[in-house]
């Protein structure tokens, strides 16, 4: 479908499972040479075996670890032409903003926003030097619409929606992506962002009982929860030449839940 991706060198962070893993498989299916970064050695090995690529353990909140992984990718596969900065993390309890601890705030912001900055900081210079590249970052519908609005989050007794730090971090990823797009565009590098709504993954399958799953699906005009392949397909498009005139955009992979 995207013949121009054949032979491209792609890095996917958060690539050990879920959206990241299926995005890596999608790029490999187009003939790209793919490296997946994450923290679960066994899961990374499985994905790497599936795609015939590299699986590298790296903490994306640690610049030295990312730099080491970048050098290993370049040594093994060549210069990176496409970066999918999809890793996210950090844990915080849903609840009032005033009850969030400073430690919870930093954990979520570092895991989602700072990690995106550090990853782009490591891979962007090479793209700028070569005058070409495509970066796709990962936000969320939580960064587009407060999840604590009445009726916005049918979470079985949780009226607070997503933690405020998560919403702020994911909104920050969008602003960061626009800024870098404006900065890097004149030098041939495009930066776009995907913002998924509810996506079916192993984790969400564990957390959502059937009645909650039905309620979440009903919140989307297209009437279903998203699949990891929906996000992977958007990433393929944004990284390909088919989107050569697009940069600085956030694409809502949200089944109509977000319409901006």
N, C-alpha and C positions, 0 to 999 in steps of 0.2 A: 504493500500500500504506500509506504514511504521509502522509495528506493534510495533517496538521498541519505537515509540513516544507515545504510549498509556500510560497515567499516568505521563508523563514528565511534569515538571513545566516550562512554557515558559513565558517570558516577551517580549512584543513588544512595543517599544517606537515609537511615531508617529502613534499610533494605532487607532486614532479616525476616520480616513477616508483613502481613496485611497489605496496605496500599503500596508501600515501598517495594515489597517483594514482587507483587504483580506488575508494578511499573517496570522493574528490572526485567522480568520475563517478557513483557511487551516489547521493550527495546531490543532484547536479544532476538526476539522473533522477527525483527526487521533487519537482522544481520549486524547489529551494533555489537561492539565489544564492551562488556559491562562489568563494572566493579560495584559491589554492594558493601556499604559500611554500616556497622551496628555494634551492639555490645554482646550479643548472644552467639558464641562461637559455633555451637552445634547448628543453630538455625541458619546462620550465614553459610556454613559449609553446605547445607542442603540446597539453599538457593543458588549458590555458586555452581554446584554440581548440575542443577537443573538448566542453567543458562550457559554452562561452559565458560564461566568468567571467574573473577576474583572475589573472594569474601574476606574482608579485612576488619578486624576488631578495632574500633576507634570510638572514643568518647568525644562527641562533637561539642561539648562544653570546654574542651581542652585544646587550645590552639596548637600546642606542640604535637598532640596526638593526631590532629587533622593534617598538619604539615607532613608528618611522617607517613600517613596513609597516602597523601597526594603524591609524594615522591615514589612510593611503592607502586602506585597505579601507573605513573608515568614510566617507571622502569619496566613494568610488566606489559603494559598495553599501549603506551604512547601518550602524547599530549591530550588532555581532556578537552573535548569540544562541547559536551553537554553535561550540565550539572543539575540534578534534581535534589534540592536541599529539602528533604522530606522529614527528617528526624524531628521528633517532638517528645516532650516528656515533662516530668515534674508532677508532683502530687499535691493536691490541696483539697480540703473538704469544702463542699458546697456550703454556703452560709453567708451571713451578713459581712459586708466589707470590713466593718470595724472589728470583727472577730478573727479575721485572717492574720496569721502570724507573719512577722517579717521573713522568717525562714521559709514559710510556704510561698510567699510572694516571690522571693529570689529563686526558689526551686523551679517554679513554673515559668517565670520570665527567662531565666537562664536556659531552661530546657527547650524553649520554643523560639524565643526571639534572639537571645545572645548566641545560641547555637547556629542560627541562620546567618547572623553577621560573621561569626568566626569561619564558617564553611565558605561563604562567599569571599571573605577576605583572603582565604588561602588559594582558591581556584581562579579568582578573577584576574589577577595580574598576568597569568599566562595567556588567558584569552585576549586581554588587551594587547599584549605584545604581538600576538599572532593576528590581531585584527578581526577575529571571528569567534563566535560562541553563543550559546543559548543557555540561560539559567531559568529554571522553574522552581519557585519556592512554594511552601505549603502553609496556607492560612486555614481558615475554617469559617463556616457560617456564623459561628460564635463571635467572630471579629467583624461581622456585618450587621448583626441584629442582636440586641440584648436578649439573653435567654431567660431573664427573670420577668419579662413582660407577662401580664395575665394571659394564661393559655398558651404561652410560647413553649413550655417544656413539660410534657406529660410524664414526669419522672417519678410517679408513684409516691407522693408525699413530700417531695423536695420542691419547695416553692422558689428556691434561690437560683435555679438554673446552673449553668457552668460557673466555676469560680471566677471572680472578677479578674484575677491575675491572668487566667487563660484567655478571656475575652480581650484584655488589654494587650497581651503578647501577640495574639493572632491579628489584631488590628494593626499592631506595630509592624508585623511582617509585611503587610500590604503597603504601608507607608515606606518602609525600607526598600521594598522592591521597586516602587515608583521612583524613588530618589536615585537608586543605582541605575535604573533604566535610563533616566535622563542624563546621568553622568557618563554611562558607558556606550550609549547609542551612537554618538559620533565616531566612536572607535570600533564599531562593528559588532558590538555585543548586545544581545537582546535579553531583557529580564521580564518575565511574567510570573503570575501567581495563580495558583488554584485554591479555591475555597470550598471544600466539600461540606455538605450537610451530613445527615445521618448516613453512614456507610456500614454495610454488613461486613464485619471482620470477626475473627475468632474472639476478640475481646468484647465487642458489642453483642455478639451472640450469647456470651456468658452473662452479661450484665442486663440484657433485655429479656424479660419473660414474654411469652406470646402476647398477652394483653397490652403490654407497653409497646411492643413492636408494631402491633396493629394501630395503636394510637399515634405513634410517630409517623408511620406510613401515611396515615390520613391527613397529616399536616402538610404534605407535599402535593401540589396540584397533579403531578404525574402518578400519584397513588401508590408509591412504593418506596422502600428504603434503597439507597444507592448501593451499587456493587463496586468493589475495588477496581474492576475493569473500566467503570465509568471514568474514574480519575486517571487511570493509566492511559486511556484513549485521549483524554484532554492533554495530558503531558506529551504524548507523541505528537499531537497536532502543534502544540506550542513550541516544541523543539525542532519541528520540521520546517522545510522551506515553504510549506503551504501557509505558514503564518509569518512570512518574512516581513510583512508590513505592520506587524503587531508588536508593541513593546509597552511596558508599564501598565499592563492590564491585569485585573483580577477577574478570573473566570469562575463564576459560581457553578460548581458541579453539585446542584442542589435540587434537582427535580422541580424547579419552579418555586421552591421555598423562599428564595431570595430573588427579587426582581428589581434591579437597579439600572 
